Amino acid sequence: MTDIFLSILLALVQGLTEFLPVSSSAHLLFPSLLFNANDLGLSFDIATHVGTLLAVVVYFRNDIQKMLLAINPFNNTNDRENKKLFMYLAAATMPIIIIGAISSDFIVNRSFGVINIAWANIIFAGVLLYAYRYGARNKGLIELSLLAVIFIGIFQAFALLPGASRSGTAITAALLLGINLKDASKFAFLLSIPTILGALVFLIIDSITFYETINFASLFIGFGVSAFTAFYTIKFFLAFIEKIGMYPFVVYRLCLGLILILIA
């Protein structure tokens, strides 16, 4: 497999799976398992993270602008809802930062194999199924307390385990709290902005002390394809989530986990 084709494939996978309630780490296993493909390196990871970050920022640019205006001390408008949303995003981001910093050595040094990722998919698919089936889904996000939002952040920290899915854990936690599916999904996507930004900072820090030959063609492809794919993934998901529900994603993750166990 050529680096160009691999760049397109991995960027497509990253753009599709970053925001869907499925595991990106599980899908990124397939090129190496099926084609014995090489790792494209930290620089490629950085490029795809920048692409997905750009996609979510562009898609939610109006919401971001409203939140920034709401917290601006020189702005006279008393937009409590967007100020509260900004505070909620900040509060929900803290757990994954703190837990990630404390457990970074454990996560890096522990070997998470295909079987671990497969079982993580199956387990978290089951939790998502329970949350979707039995969650009230009758509340808006702004109705939550600060403590409830922190719970979403703590649950999102499970995404530090390969196979758990960042958006999947955030959506699951929101559903467990009774949030309607549309608000749960939107909050998970907005929450990805500081989370991806934090991951990007750590990747850049790692790249400073790590020498690698940079393939600029792969970087541009990774950035462009991941950004384009992620943008339309968000758009499709938010447009149709109330029609398709969570069952297709639960079934898909269960099947994915079983396939990984069989081919491992």
Helices and strands as residue ranges (DSSP letters): H 3-17, H 24-27, H 30-35, H 42-59, H 61-71, H 80-109, H 114-134, G 141-143, H 146-156, G 157-160, H 166-176, H 181-208, H 216-244, H 247-263
